[in-house]
Amino acid sequence: MVGNSRNCCNLVGNFPSTAKGLISVSSRGNTGFQYYSSGSSSSVAIEPSTGTVSISAYATNKVHSGCAGRATVSINWQRRTDCDTFIYLFAGAGKSTISGNVNGLASFPSLGVSNPITHYNTVDASASSGPAALYTDNIQYDGIGLIYSGNPWHINTTKESQCKINLTSYGIGGYGLCLLQSINLQCIPGKVPIVNFDFIYVINS
């Protein structure tokens, strides 16, 4: 029987993180394998284990005013196998978007080429909560890379070093060095802006 000797129930107020504005942390692990069976013999080929960490935080301590805004970026990593582990190679700053008013919390980096590279109109409307609900009609800008200037980390995704964060040094689990996969910033009028980060890391057995 598989057991868990760790104390699995703790008060969230005692979570030891020093990361500013932290709201939630969620992690998952995964191990890939292939099962082979031939006659009376069988075997299992096991891949290195990887984990993901999702973090949400308040991007600032100020309530957002003005139009709604959003900023996103997906960072590119190429995975390679090296003996019994995975190696992730930084493959670029990633595709990014900014729409509406993000109050200076996100911007496009200067790359020596036109950035953002294009823009167009986007609409987000829903009457599911009644006809008095608000809808947004914004211009979305698409570009390369993102400079995020809020809490808990200032990140320029054109710089590989800033896309690698040791979460353990901030009291967030025993994950060690984690690779940033995405940033999603939401700015809603009357609320404090919230940012979501997704990371991946290699689990060392």
Secondary structure, DSSP 8 states (H G I E B T S, - for coil): -----S-----GGG-----TTEEEEEEEEEEEEEEEEETTEEEEEEEEEEEEEEEEEES-SS---SS-EEEEEE--EEEEEETTEEEEEE--S-EEEEEE--TTSEE----SS-SS-EEEEEEE---TT-TT---EEEEEEEEE--EE-SSS--EETTSGGGGEEEGGGGTSTT--EEEEEEEEEEE-TTS--EEEEEEEEEE--
